[in-house]
Amino acid sequence: MPPKRFTQAELEAARDRLVPDVVADGLGVLFCGINPGLMTAATGHHFARPGNRFWPVLHLSGFTPRLMKPSEQGELLSFGLGITNVVARATARADELSAEEYREGGQSLASKLAGWQPRWLAVLGVTAYRAAFDDRKAQVGPQERMFGDTRVWVLPNPSGLNAHWTAATMAEEFGRLREAARG
């Protein structure tokens, strides 16, 4: 069955809607998006926009044994993986978020991590990481910052708008994290 097509009005109605995290205590890797897009908010499934490369890259990098659909996001928990966001509010574009929302989102995320205690937090987007955690010099890759025992890795943003990274080069970076998370 093909994915439902949403009208612009249906997508706009999803603005500011909250999307539940896919999380459990003690995950191996908790992926952290910037914030839900309108398609994600409309469907309730993370990274639901067809041009988003999260699901293909997750598979290409070896995190999942097959290409999963956004509607199968709950199955990630069986692989020790989860999904959250820096900012919970859904918008059409990440540039609609304020610097204050990023900072508050970073503080909220730090509090959540204390309870969830994943081994790795994988922030999807260096710009979001820099804004949320006031680390202007951060680059893609492992970070020195830790949240309790949770290590941090910044990954490229899988949005189709991020033309600097191909699915193949993103999969290489995701694969580096996968190898580190194994050890």
C-alpha positions, -999 to 999 in steps of 0.1 A, spaced: 0 0 0 15 34 -10 21 60 17 -8 84 23 -6 116 4 -12 146 26 -27 179 14 -9 211 24 -37 219 48 -33 185 65 5 191 68 -1 226 82 -25 212 107 3 191 121 24 221 129 35 222 165 22 187 171 44 165 193 57 131 182 65 105 208 101 94 213 110 58 203 130 50 234 138 26 262 163 26 290 198 15 282 198 16 244 230 12 225 224 43 203 198 70 206 195 89 174 185 125 179 169 146 151 167 183 151 129 184 154 100 167 137 90 179 102 54 183 93 52 149 75 66 132 107 40 151 128 12 142 104 21 105 104 35 101 139 65 84 124 100 98 126 119 108 94 87 102 74 94 127 46 101 107 14 133 126 7 148 120 41 177 95 40 176 84 76 160 50 70 181 41 39 214 52 56 205 33 88 203 2 67 233 9 44 255 15 75 245 -19 90 224 -7 119 194 -26 106 193 -59 86 169 -45 61 155 -12 49 128 -2 73 98 21 68 91 49 91 59 31 102 82 3 116 101 27 139 90 7 170 111 -23 158 143 -2 163 141 -10 200 148 -46 193 181 -36 177 190 -14 208 182 18 188 159 47 195 149 81 182 143 115 199 147 151 189 165 182 202 133 202 199 99 185 202 78 211 182 71 202 146 79 227 119 81 228 81 119 236 83 144 236 111 152 273 104 119 281 120 134 272 154 148 299 176 182 298 193 164 297 226 144 266 215 177 248 207 192 257 240 161 247 260 159 215 239 195 207 247 188 211 284 157 190 282 176 163 263 204 162 289 178 156 316 161 128 296 195 112 290 201 110 327 171 87 330 174 67 297 212 62 299 219 52 263 255 42 256 256 67 227 237 98 217 239 104 179 229 139 171 218 142 134 232 175 123 263 194 134 245 228 133 218 215 157 244 201 180 263 234 181 232 254 188 217 230 214 250 225 234 267 258 227 297 241 211 306 263 181 336 242 171 320 208 170 325 187 139 309 155 126 323 125 146 328 116 182 326 145 208 345 150 241 312 159 258 294 132 277 261 131 296 268 109 326 281 77 309 265 85 276 290 93 248 281 116 220 286 113 182 275 140 158 263 126 125 254 144 93 218 155 90 200 130 67 175 156 53 174 156 16 183 193 19 218 184 31 235 181 -3 270 181 12 266 144 21 255 116 -1 237 85 12 270 66 7 292 91 26 265 93 54 265 55 56 302 55 61 299 80 91 270 61 106 291 29 101 319 45 121 295 50 150 281 15 147 316 1 150 324 23 180 290 13 196 299 -24 193 331 -19 213 
